[in-house]
Amino acid sequence: MRAEGRQTARRILCVFPRYTSSFGTFEYAYPLTDGVQAFMPPQGLLLIAAYMPADWEVRFIDENIRAATAEDFLWAEAVFVSGMHIQRTQMNDICHRAHAYDLAVAIGGPSVSSCPEYYPAFDYLHCGELGDATDRLIDILAANTARPERQVVLKTADRLDMTKFPIPAYELAEIPRYFLGSIQYSSGCPYQCEFCDIPGLYGRNPRLKSPEQITAELDKLLECGIMGSVYFVDDNFIGNRKAALDLLPHLVEWQKKTGYVLRLSCEATLNIAKRPEILALMRDSLFGTIFCGIETPDPVALKAMKKDHNMVLPIMESIEVLNSFGMEVVSGIILGLDTDRPETGQALLDFVDASKIPLLTINLLQALPQTPLWDRLKKADRLNEEEGRDSNVDFLLPYDDVVRSWRACMGSAYQPQKLLDRYEYQITHTYPNRIMPRTKEQMSWKNIRMGLIMLRNIFWKVGVLGDYKAAFWKFALRRLMRGEIEYLISSIMVAQHLIMFSRDASQGTTSASYYSMKMPDAVPAE
């Protein structure tokens, strides 16, 4: 559904900020693709764009693809911005640029919803999800687009039922320019992990879209040109297990209908390994990757952070179960926990070797507002917002030792030969457990052309110009001899980013956390 029409039509400019480089942005993979420039279409802003009254004009710009120009700001009557904590600098920058044209600027999304005090320069703060606050903002702008005399804070009290959400305005985005497609099925998570802000922001009782909405969104993504993979950005795909079981047969049928042209991936808690009936349907739906917040292989630490559900089965057994259904595991890992010891870094590297997980997002612990961790550390006077730090936590181990351990882990875990050996394991032990449909839609000239372009780029930029050629060609020739072209492309795409990003990390030139407030190029509040 859309917001109801207002007497005055408006022109709204939605601007999504650049990402700060991290594990999850994959920017080092883009030169190997056919024109990819950004990670995933932003669900929040595209949803808001679709919700605007039908007679309002909306223009969407992702500054990971191109910057908003003077012409864009001159066209607009108001500007909408959204993003995460790590994009705080870039959001402030967009606000400054819009104010130069005397435009009112509204900010929404997870960062401002958690920490409205971070954004004193913005004219309107939209805190919370789509709902009554959104309608009030539309009413205000319909009446008057002039900047208010003082900041206006709008908090959602009555959230719009997700079954009434419109399809995000994918048509406004340059979908073929994204590394992955994105889709949201649910919001919220029933668990209360100490470091996580999801229950505080979105609740513990997951809210859901209908299966019909999801297949309609997938249709729209295909129509708009998505190729390759679509990522379910849900906080926990099995937050409501019954709902996941209701959805998956619809995804199976959709894949059959469309010729299995898209691979799917998602985030889920590791206890999904106890639900073979869900995993079987996911395999049949062509899910190939699951991100699981393993966080640490240490049971004492898991209990301390209230993540006991990771131990429903032994962690290694859970990983093996997921692999047996063809699912490659991606793992979140945290260093800097209160339970860490001087030998924790080496224990983590031992876990990497044993688990054969190629991609582990190794982060320093960061305390986020609206989490039990934040409350506990604040009470203990262990929050440290000193400029230039990689974490706002005063660790129990010496800070420099923890950062040094993180850099050493990054430098070791992503040595090219070690990483490609882990992919070799996935190709020989995990991927054969996937269903392997071969359809005319998959073999379209568009797909073949894209694959040939990526192969050319990989061979030239990694195999000729790269500095880990010996490890690459050993891996690549084995794939070529076995006809595993798809595995060669998908593995090297990710491996190239991990190898290059980990070098930045081990040299201290990038942040040690997705959520770090370390902002060397920060834009000040007005």
C-alpha positions, -999 to 999 in steps of 0.1 A, spaced: 0 0 0 9 37 -4 3 66 19 -30 83 9 -27 113 -15 -23 148 -2 -35 180 -18 0 191 -27 23 169 -47 60 170 -37 94 161 -52 114 139 -27 151 131 -32 161 99 -14 199 96 -10 217 65 4 252 72 18 284 56 7 296 26 28 327 27 48 349 -2 37 342 -34 56 341 -72 53 306 -70 40 308 -44 12 329 -66 -12 343 -35 -31 375 -54 -40 353 -78 -60 336 -52 -81 365 -48 -107 360 -86 -115 324 -81 -124 304 -68 -153 299 -32 -140 289 -38 -103 294 -6 -82 276 -13 -49 267 -41 -25 229 -44 -21 199 -21 -28 190 -4 5 156 -18 16 147 10 39 149 40 15 134 20 -14 105 10 9 99 46 19 101 57 -17 74 31 -26 52 43 2 51 79 -9 17 92 -22 13 81 -59 13 117 -72 46 125 -54 77 124 -75 106 104 -60 142 103 -71 166 77 -56 204 80 -56 228 55 -41 261 74 -36 280 41 -38 271 44 -75 270 81 -81 269 112 -59 239 135 -57 245 165 -79 235 202 -78 208 194 -104 194 167 -80 193 191 -51 178 219 -72 151 195 -84 141 184 -49 118 199 -24 130 177 5 157 151 11 154 117 28 185 99 41 189 65 58 218 43 70 237 26 97 261 38 124 291 31 102 276 56 76 272 84 101 299 105 86 285 102 51 249 109 63 261 141 79 278 151 47 246 146 27 227 168 52 253 196 49 251 195 11 213 196 11 213 225 36 234 244 12 203 245 -11 181 253 19 164 219 17 147 202 47 164 169 54 148 139 71 168 109 84 154 75 92 168 40 96 186 19 123 213 45 133 190 74 141 164 51 156 190 38 180 209 71 186 189 102 176 214 123 195 240 115 168 221 137 143 216 172 156 219 188 121 189 171 105 155 188 103 134 157 109 143 125 127 122 95 118 128 70 146 114 35 142 99 15 114 73 24 87 41 36 104 24 66 119 56 86 121 60 82 84 24 95 78 31 125 101 62 133 81 43 132 48 16 154 63 42 180 74 59 181 40 26 182 22 18 214 41 52 230 40 86 219 28 105 248 44 130 239 70 115 240 105 129 264 131 140 236 153 145 198 149 114 177 148 115 142 162 89 117 149 87 83 167 67 54 153 42 42 179 19 23 155 40 3 130 24 -6 96 17 -43 94 43 -59 72 16 -76 51 6 -40 40 42 -30 30 45 -20 -7 71 -37 -29 103 -16 -25 108 8 -54 135 -13 -70 126 4 -103 142 36 -90 176 18 -84 202 7 -109 196 -30 -99 222 -45 -123 249 -24 -106 245 -43 -73 266 -72 -62 236 -89 -46 199 -84 -46 182 -78 -12 148 -88 2 132 -87 37 108 -113 49 106 -106 86 117 -81 112 128 -89 148 145 -118 166 133 -138 196 168 -141 211 185 -116 234 222 -119 227 240 -94 249 257 -74 221 228 -72 197 204 -42 193 178 -60 171 154 -69 199 156 -33 212 150 -18 178 126 -42 162 112 -64 190 115 -101 199 83 -113 181 92 -114 144 68 -95 121 62 -111 87 53 -105 51 32 -130 33 48 -156 10 29 -140 -19 46 -106 -11 80 -123 -12 75 -140 -46 61 -107 -60 92 -89 -48 115 -115 -64 95 -111 -96 101 -73 -94 139 -78 -88 141 -100 -119 121 -75 -139 146 -48 -128 176 -68 -139 190 -86 -108 213 -115 -117 231 -140 -95 220 -140 -59 194 -125 -36 201 -121 1 174 -123 28 184 -94 51 162 -107 79 177 -105 114 170 -142 117 154 -162 89 141 -188 114 130 -162 140 96 -178 134 102 -213 123 66 -221 114 65 -190 91 98 -201 75 82 -235 68 52 -218 53 74 -196 30 98 -222 17 74 -242 -5 65 -210 -22 102 -203 -29 106 -238 -43 77 -233 -67 90 -198 -77 124 -212 -85 108 -239 -107 87 -214 -125 115 -190 -132 142 -216 -141 164 -214 -109 181 -182 -122 188 -169 -87 207 -183 -57 194 -174 -23 212 -167 10 202 -156 45 211 -150 81 200 -175 107 209 -188 142 231 -218 142 204 -239 158 189 -242 124 210 -273 122 184 -290 144 157 -284 118 164 -307 88 129 -302 74 137 -265 70 172 -272 56 158 -296 30 133 -270 17 161 -244 17 182 -267 -4 153 -272 -28 148 -234 -29 185 -230 -40 198 -215 -8 236 -218 -10 249 -197 19 238 -191 55 254 -164 77 255 -177 113 266 -156 142 289 -182 157 307 -153 175 332 -176 193 339 -214 196 343 -209 234 312 -223 252 320 -202 283 319 -170 262 287 -181 244 269 -186 278 281 -153 291 267 -134 260 234 -153 263 239 -172 231 234 -207 245 213 -216 214 246 -219 195 253 -250 216 221 -270 209 246 -291 189 284 -290 191 294 -261 168 315 -283 145 286 -308 142 262 -279 133 285 -267 106 288 -302 92 250 -306 92 246 -273 72 273 -284 48 255 -317 43 225 -298 29 248 -279 5 249 -248 26 282 -229 29 284 -213 63 295 -177 67 304 -169 103 304 -138 125 333 -138 150 340 -114 178 373 -106 195 375 -86 227 350 -105 248 354 -104 286 361 -142 285 390 -138 260 424 -149 271 459 -141 256 456 -174 236 421 -166 222 435 -154 188 453 -186 182 422 -206 193 402 -187 167 427 -195 140 426 -232 150 388 -230 146 391 -214 112 413 -243 101 390 -270 116 357 -256 104 369 -249 68 346 -218 67 360 -196 40 344 -163 51 344 -153 87 337 -116 96 361 -111 124 352 -80 144 363 -63 176 336 -61 201 316 -29 199 290 -19 224 258 -6 207 232 16 224 200 -2 233 218 -35 241 223 -52 274 261 -50 267 259 -12 265 239 -10 298 264 -34 316 295 -16 304 281 19 311 273 8 346 308 -5 350 323 27 335 338 7 307 326 26 277 353 46 260 344 70 231 380 83 228 386 95 192 406 71 170 398 39 189 386 8 170 362 -1 198 343 18 224 348 -10 249 375 -10 276 385 -46 273 397 -67 302 428 -75 282 451 -46 272 435 -27 243 466 -27 222 470 -65 227 434 -71 215 438 -49 184 472 -66 176 455 -100 180 427 -90 156 452 -78 130 472 -110 133 441 -131 129 431 -112 98 466 -115 83 467 -152 89 432 -164 82 431 -148 47 465 -158 34 456 -167 -2 466 -203 -1 448 -209 32 416 -193 20 416 -211 -13 422 -244 5 390 -237 25 371 -231 -8 386 -263 -22 370 -281 8 336 -265 2 337 -274 -35 345 -310 -28 325 -316 4 297 -290 5 286 -280 -30 280 -315 -43 252 -317 -17 233 -289 -35 206 -295 -61 220 -287 -95 191 -278 -119 202 -270 -155 176 -248 -172 173 -228 -204 169 -197 -183 202 -203 -166 219 -208 -200 206 -175 -215 230 -155 -236 228 -128 -210 241 -151 -183 268 -166 -205 280 -132 -216 282 -121 -179 302 -152 -170 327 -148 -198 333 -111 -188 339 -121 -152 362 -150 -163 382 -125 -184 385 -101 -156 395 -127 -131 422 -142 -153 436 -108 -161 433 -89 -128 441 -119 -105 459 -144 -127 481 -120 -145 483 -87 -125 476 -102 -90 503 -111 -65 491 -145 -55 492 -160 -90 507 -194 -79 478 -201 -55 453 -188 -79 463 -209 -109 466 -240 -88 430 -235 -77 417 -222 -111 432 -250 -133 416 -276 -111 382 -259 -116 388 -256 -153 397 -293 -157 366 -303 -138 343 -279 -156 335 -261 -123 334 -226 -139 306 -213 -117 326 -223 -86 357 -207 -99 339 -174 -105 320 -173 -72 350 -184 -50 375 -159 -65 350 -131 -64 347 -134 -26 383 -145 -21 398 -114 -39 379 -91 -16 388 -110 16 425 -112 7 427 -75 -2 406 -63 27 424 -84 52 457 -68 41 443 -34 48 431 -46 82 463 -63 92 482 -31 84 458 -10 105 443 10 76 407 0 81 383 -2 110 382 -34 132 344 -34 135 314 -30 113 300 -7 140 331 13 149 326 50 156 362 56 145 357 84 120 389 100 108 371 120 81 341 128 103 318 156 92 309 178 122 273 186 132 262 221 122 
